[in-house]
């Protein structure tokens, strides 16, 4: 394509597309590195086998996957939708329930960026109500908005905090008959006791997002779930693509949700939670770390003097972590995903060296 032709094509794009700043995923915004601790992936990867040929179109909602996840989550199959990651669930909810150029969603930064990106791409306004102390919901602020959807991430990404259940219930009570309340539980396997699934029977406007990307160690599979009332699920089915889940994805997801697969995931969670606790202790002892957020997920948020410098120094050590300082409500913070034991040891050595050098440089310029 010539430069002139490319320019002509660009003029045909919607103004929304021209103006939209896309979501910068960890994989797209950073490359290289031997130790990847920037994308909240599970380094303890399981291995599964594929069986059969793939010349037939797959089921839109494969029964084996739906039934297995319903049993795992403790809901009825009619309350489950499987999609291309929880990201597609977010997209479907906004497309199904928000009128473009009319409705809005409410989000609580600092939080996951795809809520806003999906809303923008659907010409849906965004009400931003910052978390209080980056930990709790600002209920008065949320109640002052009039959205179609309220997104609450718990455990929250990137802070790792659990949103108090009484606050989620308060939001559900306030928005009865007014809006759907969407609780993103992408990391709930690391704190399963905090799940709001038991509230589904009380609140028909509650929606829960889940994924196999984190605790199940299947980020490359792109398989997520939406749990909700049958009425909500049926609305989403009208908007979902005819064949959202590839047959290989369905096969591996069903294996992951088998009894052995779930047991393997739970063992992985136990290991990661222990490594996380060790890392939190280490981070709290480092002289250059100003704050360590308590975490209920597979990552830890740290406040440092210079986030960009810290990230750059670790890149030089072949380790990738993520700078989250652009998030509303956060300043000079980095997010560290919990890797394998060997990766965490390598990270510990690099951080100790970095902060030792940083402190020496600071004294020299004092």
The 8 nearest C-alpha neighbors of each residue, nearest first, counted from 0:
[[1, 4, 5, 2, 3, 6, 8, 7],
 [0, 2, 4, 3, 5, 6, 7, 8],
 [1, 3, 5, 4, 6, 0, 7, 8],
 [2, 4, 6, 1, 5, 7, 0, 8],
 [5, 3, 7, 1, 6, 2, 0, 8],
 [4, 6, 2, 8, 7, 3, 1, 9],
 [5, 7, 9, 3, 4, 8, 2, 10],
 [6, 8, 4, 10, 5, 9, 3, 11],
 [9, 7, 5, 11, 10, 6, 4, 12],
 [10, 8, 6, 11, 7, 12, 5, 17],
 [9, 11, 7, 8, 12, 6, 13, 14],
 [12, 10, 8, 9, 13, 7, 14, 6],
 [13, 11, 9, 10, 16, 14, 17, 8],
 [14, 12, 15, 16, 17, 11, 10, 18],
 [13, 15, 17, 16, 18, 12, 19, 11],
 [14, 16, 18, 13, 17, 19, 120, 122],
 [17, 15, 19, 13, 14, 18, 12, 120],
 [16, 18, 14, 15, 19, 13, 12, 9],
 [19, 17, 15, 16, 14, 20, 13, 21],
 [18, 20, 16, 17, 15, 21, 119, 120],
 [19, 21, 18, 22, 116, 16, 17, 23],
 [22, 20, 19, 23, 116, 24, 16, 113],
 [21, 23, 24, 116, 20, 113, 112, 115],
 [24, 22, 28, 21, 27, 25, 26, 20],
 [25, 23, 27, 26, 28, 22, 38, 29],
 [24, 26, 38, 28, 27, 29, 37, 23],
 [25, 27, 24, 29, 28, 30, 38, 23],
 [28, 26, 24, 25, 29, 23, 30, 22],
 [27, 29, 25, 26, 23, 24, 30, 22],
 [30, 28, 26, 27, 25, 31, 319, 24],
 [31, 29, 26, 32, 28, 27, 319, 25],
 [30, 32, 33, 29, 317, 319, 314, 35],
 [33, 31, 317, 318, 34, 319, 35, 314],
 [32, 34, 317, 318, 35, 31, 319, 316],
 [35, 33, 318, 32, 319, 36, 317, 342],
 [36, 34, 319, 37, 318, 33, 32, 320],
 [37, 35, 336, 320, 319, 335, 38, 34],
 [36, 38, 320, 321, 319, 35, 336, 39],
 [37, 39, 25, 40, 36, 336, 26, 35],
 [40, 38, 336, 37, 298, 297, 41, 36],
 [41, 39, 38, 213, 42, 218, 216, 212],
 [40, 42, 216, 43, 213, 214, 44, 39],
 [41, 43, 338, 44, 339, 40, 216, 337],
 [44, 42, 41, 339, 267, 45, 216, 338],
 [43, 45, 216, 42, 41, 46, 217, 215],
 [46, 44, 216, 43, 47, 217, 263, 215],
 [47, 45, 44, 48, 251, 255, 217, 216],
 [46, 48, 251, 45, 49, 254, 255, 250],
 [47, 49, 50, 46, 251, 250, 254, 247],
 [50, 48, 247, 250, 47, 51, 251, 248],
 [49, 51, 48, 52, 250, 247, 53, 251],
 [52, 50, 53, 49, 247, 246, 54, 250],
 [51, 53, 54, 50, 55, 246, 49, 247],
 [52, 54, 55, 51, 246, 56, 247, 57],
 [53, 55, 52, 56, 57, 51, 246, 245],
 [56, 54, 53, 57, 52, 246, 58, 245],
 [55, 57, 58, 54, 242, 53, 246, 245],
 [58, 56, 246, 245, 55, 242, 59, 244],
 [57, 59, 61, 60, 242, 56, 244, 246],
 [58, 60, 242, 241, 243, 61, 57, 244],
 [59, 61, 58, 62, 81, 65, 80, 244],
 [62, 60, 58, 64, 63, 59, 65, 249],
 [63, 61, 65, 64, 66, 60, 58, 67],
 [62, 64, 66, 61, 65, 67, 253, 249],
 [65, 63, 253, 67, 62, 61, 66, 68],
 [64, 66, 62, 68, 67, 63, 76, 69],
 [67, 65, 69, 63, 68, 64, 76, 62],
 [68, 66, 64, 70, 69, 65, 256, 63],
 [67, 69, 71, 65, 70, 66, 72, 64],
 [70, 68, 74, 66, 76, 72, 71, 67],
 [71, 69, 73, 67, 68, 72, 66, 74],
 [70, 72, 68, 69, 73, 67, 256, 74],
 [73, 71, 69, 70, 74, 68, 196, 67],
 [72, 74, 70, 71, 69, 75, 196, 68],
 [73, 75, 69, 72, 78, 70, 76, 79],
 [76, 74, 77, 78, 69, 73, 79, 70],
 [75, 77, 69, 78, 79, 66, 65, 74],
 [78, 76, 75, 229, 79, 232, 228, 80],
 [77, 79, 227, 229, 76, 228, 226, 75],
 [80, 78, 226, 76, 77, 225, 65, 69],
 [79, 81, 225, 224, 232, 82, 226, 78],
 [82, 80, 224, 223, 60, 225, 79, 65],
 [81, 83, 223, 84, 222, 224, 87, 243],
 [84, 82, 222, 221, 87, 223, 243, 244],
 [83, 223, 85, 222, 221, 86, 82, 87],
 [84, 86, 223, 88, 87, 210, 224, 208],
 [87, 85, 89, 84, 88, 90, 83, 113],
 [88, 86, 90, 89, 85, 83, 84, 91],
 [87, 89, 85, 91, 86, 90, 92, 225],
 [90, 88, 86, 92, 87, 91, 85, 93],
 [89, 91, 87, 93, 88, 92, 117, 94],
 [92, 90, 94, 88, 93, 89, 95, 87],
 [93, 91, 95, 89, 90, 94, 96, 88],
 [92, 94, 97, 90, 96, 95, 91, 89],
 [95, 93, 91, 92, 96, 97, 90, 121],
 [96, 94, 92, 93, 91, 97, 235, 234],
 [95, 97, 93, 94, 92, 98, 147, 148],
 [98, 96, 93, 102, 94, 95, 99, 147],
 [97, 99, 102, 101, 100, 96, 123, 94],
 [100, 98, 122, 123, 101, 121, 97, 102],
 [101, 99, 122, 123, 102, 98, 124, 121],
 [100, 102, 99, 98, 123, 103, 97, 124],
 [103, 101, 97, 98, 123, 147, 100, 99],
 [104, 102, 124, 146, 123, 125, 147, 105],
 [103, 105, 148, 146, 125, 149, 147, 126],
 [104, 106, 126, 149, 125, 146, 127, 150],
 [107, 105, 150, 127, 149, 126, 128, 108],
 [106, 108, 128, 129, 130, 127, 110, 109],
 [109, 107, 110, 129, 327, 130, 106, 128],
 [108, 110, 327, 326, 328, 107, 133, 129],
 [109, 111, 108, 156, 157, 112, 107, 155],
 [112, 110, 156, 113, 114, 157, 109, 152],
 [111, 113, 114, 115, 110, 116, 22, 109],
 [112, 114, 116, 115, 117, 111, 22, 86],
 [115, 113, 117, 112, 116, 118, 111, 89],
 [114, 116, 118, 113, 117, 112, 119, 125],
 [117, 115, 113, 119, 118, 114, 120, 112],
 [118, 116, 120, 114, 119, 115, 90, 113],
 [119, 117, 123, 115, 121, 116, 120, 122],
 [118, 120, 122, 116, 121, 117, 123, 115],
 [119, 121, 117, 118, 122, 116, 15, 19],
 [120, 122, 118, 119, 123, 99, 117, 94],
 [123, 121, 99, 119, 100, 120, 118, 124],
 [122, 124, 118, 103, 99, 121, 119, 102],
 [125, 123, 103, 104, 102, 122, 118, 126],
 [126, 124, 104, 103, 105, 127, 123, 115],
 [125, 127, 105, 104, 106, 128, 124, 103],
 [128, 126, 106, 107, 105, 125, 129, 108],
 [127, 129, 107, 140, 141, 106, 126, 130],
 [130, 128, 108, 107, 127, 131, 109, 328],
 [129, 131, 133, 136, 135, 107, 137, 134],
 [130, 132, 135, 133, 134, 137, 136, 129],
 [131, 133, 134, 130, 135, 328, 129, 136],
 [134, 132, 130, 131, 135, 328, 109, 158],
 [135, 133, 132, 131, 130, 160, 162, 136],
 [136, 134, 131, 130, 162, 133, 137, 132],
 [135, 137, 130, 138, 131, 166, 134, 162],
 [136, 138, 140, 139, 130, 131, 141, 135],
 [139, 137, 141, 140, 136, 142, 170, 166],
 [140, 138, 142, 141, 137, 143, 136, 144],
 [139, 141, 143, 137, 138, 142, 128, 144],
 [142, 140, 138, 143, 139, 144, 128, 137],
 [141, 143, 139, 144, 140, 138, 173, 145],
 [142, 144, 140, 141, 139, 145, 138, 128],
 [145, 143, 142, 141, 146, 126, 140, 105],
 [146, 144, 143, 147, 103, 142, 177, 178],
 [147, 145, 103, 104, 148, 105, 144, 178],
 [146, 148, 178, 104, 103, 179, 97, 102],
 [149, 147, 104, 179, 178, 146, 180, 105],
 [148, 150, 105, 180, 104, 181, 106, 179],
 [151, 149, 181, 106, 182, 105, 180, 148],
 [152, 150, 182, 183, 181, 153, 149, 106],
 [151, 153, 183, 155, 182, 154, 184, 150],
 [154, 152, 155, 161, 162, 184, 183, 151],
 [153, 155, 161, 160, 159, 152, 186, 295],
 [154, 156, 153, 152, 159, 160, 158, 157],
 [157, 155, 110, 158, 111, 159, 154, 152],
 [156, 158, 159, 155, 110, 300, 334, 109],
 [159, 157, 156, 160, 155, 300, 292, 294],
 [160, 158, 294, 155, 154, 295, 296, 156],
 [159, 161, 154, 155, 158, 294, 134, 295],
 [162, 160, 154, 153, 163, 155, 159, 295],
 [161, 163, 153, 135, 164, 160, 154, 134],
 [164, 162, 166, 165, 161, 167, 135, 136],
 [163, 165, 167, 166, 168, 162, 193, 195],
 [166, 164, 168, 167, 163, 169, 162, 170],
 [165, 167, 169, 164, 168, 163, 170, 136],
 [166, 168, 164, 170, 169, 165, 171, 163],
 [167, 169, 171, 165, 166, 170, 172, 164],
 [170, 168, 166, 172, 167, 171, 165, 173],
 [171, 169, 167, 173, 168, 172, 174, 166],
 [172, 170, 168, 174, 169, 173, 175, 167],
 [171, 173, 169, 170, 175, 174, 168, 202],
 [174, 172, 170, 171, 175, 169, 142, 177],
 [173, 175, 177, 178, 171, 172, 176, 170],
 [176, 174, 177, 172, 173, 171, 178, 204],
 [175, 177, 174, 178, 204, 179, 173, 172],
 [178, 176, 174, 175, 147, 179, 146, 145],
 [179, 177, 147, 148, 174, 176, 146, 180],
 [178, 180, 204, 148, 205, 147, 181, 149],
 [179, 181, 149, 205, 148, 206, 204, 150],
 [182, 180, 206, 150, 207, 149, 205, 151],
 [183, 181, 151, 207, 152, 150, 184, 206],
 [182, 184, 152, 208, 185, 207, 153, 151],
 [185, 183, 187, 209, 186, 208, 153, 182],
 [184, 186, 209, 210, 183, 187, 208, 213],
 [187, 185, 184, 188, 296, 189, 154, 213],
 [186, 188, 184, 190, 191, 189, 185, 194],
 [189, 187, 191, 190, 186, 214, 268, 265],
 [188, 190, 187, 296, 186, 295, 191, 268],
 [191, 189, 187, 188, 192, 193, 295, 296],
 [192, 190, 188, 187, 193, 194, 189, 186],
 [191, 193, 190, 194, 187, 188, 195, 189],
 [194, 192, 191, 190, 195, 187, 161, 164],
 [195, 193, 196, 191, 192, 187, 184, 197],
 [194, 196, 197, 198, 193, 199, 164, 207],
 [195, 197, 198, 199, 194, 207, 72, 73],
 [198, 196, 195, 199, 200, 194, 201, 73],
 [197, 199, 201, 196, 200, 195, 202, 205],
 [200, 198, 202, 201, 196, 197, 205, 203],
 [199, 201, 198, 202, 197, 203, 196, 228],
 [202, 200, 198, 199, 203, 197, 205, 204],
 [201, 203, 199, 204, 205, 200, 198, 171],
 [202, 204, 205, 228, 199, 201, 200, 227],
 [205, 203, 179, 202, 180, 206, 175, 178],
 [206, 204, 180, 202, 203, 179, 181, 199],
 [205, 207, 181, 227, 226, 180, 182, 204],
 [208, 206, 182, 226, 181, 225, 183, 227],
 [207, 209, 183, 225, 184, 224, 85, 182],
 [208, 210, 185, 224, 184, 223, 85, 225],
 [211, 209, 223, 212, 185, 85, 224, 222],
 [210, 212, 215, 217, 213, 222, 223, 216],
 [218, 213, 211, 217, 210, 216, 215, 214],
 [214, 212, 216, 215, 40, 41, 211, 186],
 [213, 215, 216, 264, 188, 268, 41, 212],
 [214, 216, 211, 264, 213, 217, 212, 255],
 [215, 217, 41, 44, 213, 214, 212, 218],
 [218, 216, 212, 220, 219, 211, 215, 213],
 [212, 219, 217, 220, 221, 216, 213, 40],
 [218, 220, 217, 221, 212, 216, 222, 211],
 [219, 221, 217, 218, 222, 248, 212, 211],
 [222, 220, 84, 83, 219, 218, 223, 212],
 [223, 221, 84, 83, 220, 211, 82, 210],
 [222, 224, 84, 210, 85, 82, 209, 81],
 [225, 223, 81, 209, 80, 210, 208, 82],
 [224, 226, 208, 80, 207, 79, 88, 209],
 [227, 225, 79, 207, 78, 206, 208, 224],
 [228, 226, 206, 78, 231, 232, 205, 229],
 [227, 229, 230, 78, 231, 203, 232, 226],
 [230, 228, 232, 78, 77, 231, 233, 227],
 [231, 229, 233, 228, 232, 234, 227, 203],
 [230, 232, 234, 228, 233, 229, 227, 235],
 [231, 233, 229, 235, 234, 230, 227, 236],
 [234, 232, 236, 230, 235, 231, 229, 237],
 [235, 233, 231, 237, 232, 236, 230, 95],
 [234, 236, 232, 238, 237, 233, 91, 239],
 [237, 235, 233, 239, 238, 234, 232, 80],
 [236, 238, 235, 234, 239, 233, 95, 240],
 [239, 237, 235, 236, 91, 240, 95, 234],
 [238, 240, 236, 237, 235, 241, 91, 243],
 [239, 241, 243, 242, 238, 59, 236, 237],
 [242, 240, 59, 243, 239, 58, 238, 244],
 [243, 241, 59, 240, 244, 57, 58, 245],
 [244, 242, 240, 59, 82, 241, 83, 245],
 [243, 245, 242, 248, 249, 246, 83, 59],
 [246, 244, 248, 247, 57, 249, 243, 242],
 [245, 247, 249, 248, 57, 250, 244, 53],
 [248, 246, 250, 249, 245, 251, 49, 53],
 [249, 247, 245, 251, 246, 250, 252, 220],
 [248, 250, 246, 252, 247, 251, 253, 245],
 [251, 249, 247, 253, 248, 252, 246, 254],
 [250, 252, 254, 248, 253, 249, 255, 247],
 [253, 251, 255, 249, 254, 250, 248, 256],
 [254, 252, 64, 256, 250, 251, 255, 249],
 [253, 255, 251, 257, 256, 252, 260, 250],
 [256, 254, 260, 252, 253, 257, 251, 261],
 [255, 257, 253, 254, 260, 261, 67, 252],
 [258, 256, 260, 254, 259, 255, 261, 253],
 [257, 259, 261, 260, 262, 256, 255, 254],
 [260, 258, 262, 257, 261, 263, 255, 256],
 [261, 259, 255, 257, 263, 262, 258, 256],
 [260, 262, 264, 258, 263, 259, 256, 257],
 [261, 263, 259, 265, 264, 260, 258, 266],
 [262, 264, 260, 266, 261, 265, 259, 267],
 [265, 263, 261, 267, 215, 262, 266, 214],
 [266, 264, 268, 262, 267, 263, 261, 269],
 [267, 265, 269, 263, 268, 264, 262, 270],
 [266, 268, 264, 270, 265, 269, 271, 263],
 [267, 269, 265, 271, 266, 270, 272, 189],
 [270, 268, 266, 272, 267, 271, 265, 273],
 [269, 271, 267, 273, 268, 272, 274, 266],
 [272, 270, 274, 268, 273, 269, 275, 267],
 [271, 273, 275, 269, 274, 270, 268, 276],
 [272, 274, 276, 270, 275, 271, 269, 277],
 [275, 273, 271, 277, 272, 276, 278, 270],
 [276, 274, 272, 278, 273, 277, 271, 279],
 [277, 275, 279, 273, 278, 274, 272, 280],
 [278, 276, 274, 280, 275, 279, 281, 273],
 [277, 279, 281, 275, 280, 276, 282, 274],
 [278, 280, 282, 276, 281, 277, 283, 275],
 [281, 279, 283, 277, 278, 282, 276, 284],
 [280, 282, 278, 284, 283, 279, 277, 285],
 [283, 281, 279, 285, 284, 280, 278, 288],
 [282, 284, 280, 281, 285, 279, 291, 288],
 [285, 283, 281, 282, 286, 280, 288, 279],
 [284, 286, 282, 287, 283, 288, 281, 351],
 [287, 285, 288, 284, 354, 289, 358, 283],
 [288, 286, 285, 354, 303, 289, 304, 358],
 [289, 287, 303, 285, 286, 290, 302, 282],
 [288, 290, 302, 303, 287, 291, 304, 301],
 [291, 289, 302, 301, 288, 292, 303, 283],
 [290, 292, 301, 300, 283, 293, 302, 282],
 [291, 293, 300, 294, 301, 290, 158, 299],
 [294, 292, 291, 160, 159, 295, 299, 279],
 [295, 293, 159, 296, 160, 299, 292, 298],
 [294, 296, 159, 190, 189, 154, 160, 161],
 [297, 295, 189, 294, 298, 159, 186, 154],
 [298, 296, 337, 336, 39, 271, 275, 272],
 [297, 299, 336, 337, 335, 296, 39, 334],
 [298, 300, 335, 334, 294, 336, 301, 292],
 [299, 301, 334, 292, 158, 333, 291, 335],
 [302, 300, 291, 333, 332, 290, 334, 303],
 [301, 303, 332, 290, 289, 331, 288, 333],
 [304, 302, 288, 289, 305, 331, 306, 332],
 [303, 305, 331, 306, 287, 302, 289, 288],
 [304, 306, 308, 303, 307, 331, 309, 332],
 [307, 305, 331, 309, 308, 332, 303, 333],
 [308, 306, 310, 309, 305, 311, 322, 331],
 [307, 309, 311, 305, 306, 310, 312, 313],
 [308, 310, 306, 312, 311, 307, 305, 313],
 [311, 309, 307, 313, 308, 312, 306, 320],
 [312, 310, 308, 314, 309, 313, 307, 315],
 [313, 311, 315, 309, 314, 310, 308, 316],
 [312, 314, 316, 318, 315, 310, 311, 317],
 [313, 315, 317, 318, 311, 316, 312, 319],
 [314, 316, 312, 313, 317, 311, 318, 32],
 [315, 317, 313, 314, 318, 312, 349, 32],
 [318, 316, 32, 314, 33, 315, 313, 34],
 [319, 317, 34, 314, 313, 32, 316, 33],
 [318, 320, 35, 36, 37, 314, 32, 34],
 [321, 319, 37, 36, 335, 310, 334, 318],
 [322, 320, 37, 334, 333, 323, 335, 319],
 [321, 323, 333, 324, 306, 332, 334, 307],
 [324, 322, 333, 325, 332, 326, 321, 334],
 [323, 325, 330, 331, 332, 326, 329, 322],
 [326, 324, 323, 327, 329, 330, 322, 331],
 [327, 325, 324, 109, 329, 323, 328, 108],
 [328, 326, 109, 329, 108, 325, 129, 324],
 [327, 329, 109, 326, 133, 129, 108, 330],
 [328, 330, 327, 326, 324, 332, 331, 109],
 [329, 331, 324, 332, 328, 302, 325, 326],
 [332, 330, 306, 324, 302, 303, 305, 304],
 [333, 331, 302, 324, 301, 323, 306, 330],
 [334, 332, 322, 301, 323, 321, 300, 306],
 [333, 335, 300, 321, 299, 320, 301, 322],
 [334, 336, 299, 298, 320, 36, 37, 300],
 [337, 335, 298, 36, 39, 37, 297, 338],
 [336, 338, 298, 297, 275, 335, 36, 271],
 [339, 337, 42, 342, 343, 336, 36, 340],
 [338, 340, 342, 341, 42, 343, 43, 337],
 [339, 341, 343, 342, 344, 338, 274, 345],
 [342, 340, 344, 339, 343, 345, 338, 346],
 [341, 343, 345, 339, 344, 340, 338, 346],
 [344, 342, 346, 340, 345, 341, 338, 347],
 [345, 343, 347, 341, 346, 342, 340, 348],
 [344, 346, 342, 348, 343, 347, 341, 349],
 [345, 347, 343, 349, 344, 348, 350, 342],
 [348, 346, 344, 350, 349, 345, 343, 351],
 [347, 349, 351, 345, 346, 350, 352, 344],
 [348, 350, 346, 352, 347, 351, 353, 345],
 [351, 349, 353, 347, 352, 348, 346, 354],
 [352, 350, 348, 354, 353, 349, 355, 347],
 [351, 353, 355, 349, 350, 354, 356, 348],
 [354, 352, 350, 356, 355, 351, 357, 349],
 [353, 355, 357, 356, 351, 352, 287, 358],
 [354, 356, 352, 358, 357, 353, 351, 359],
 [355, 357, 359, 353, 354, 358, 360, 352],
 [358, 356, 354, 360, 355, 359, 353, 361],
 [357, 359, 361, 355, 360, 356, 354, 362],
 [360, 358, 356, 362, 361, 357, 363, 355],
 [361, 359, 363, 357, 358, 362, 356, 364],
 [360, 362, 358, 364, 359, 363, 365, 357],
 [363, 361, 365, 359, 364, 360, 358, 357],
 [362, 364, 360, 361, 365, 359, 358, 357],
 [365, 363, 361, 362, 360, 359, 358, 357],
 [364, 362, 363, 361, 360, 359, 358, 357]]
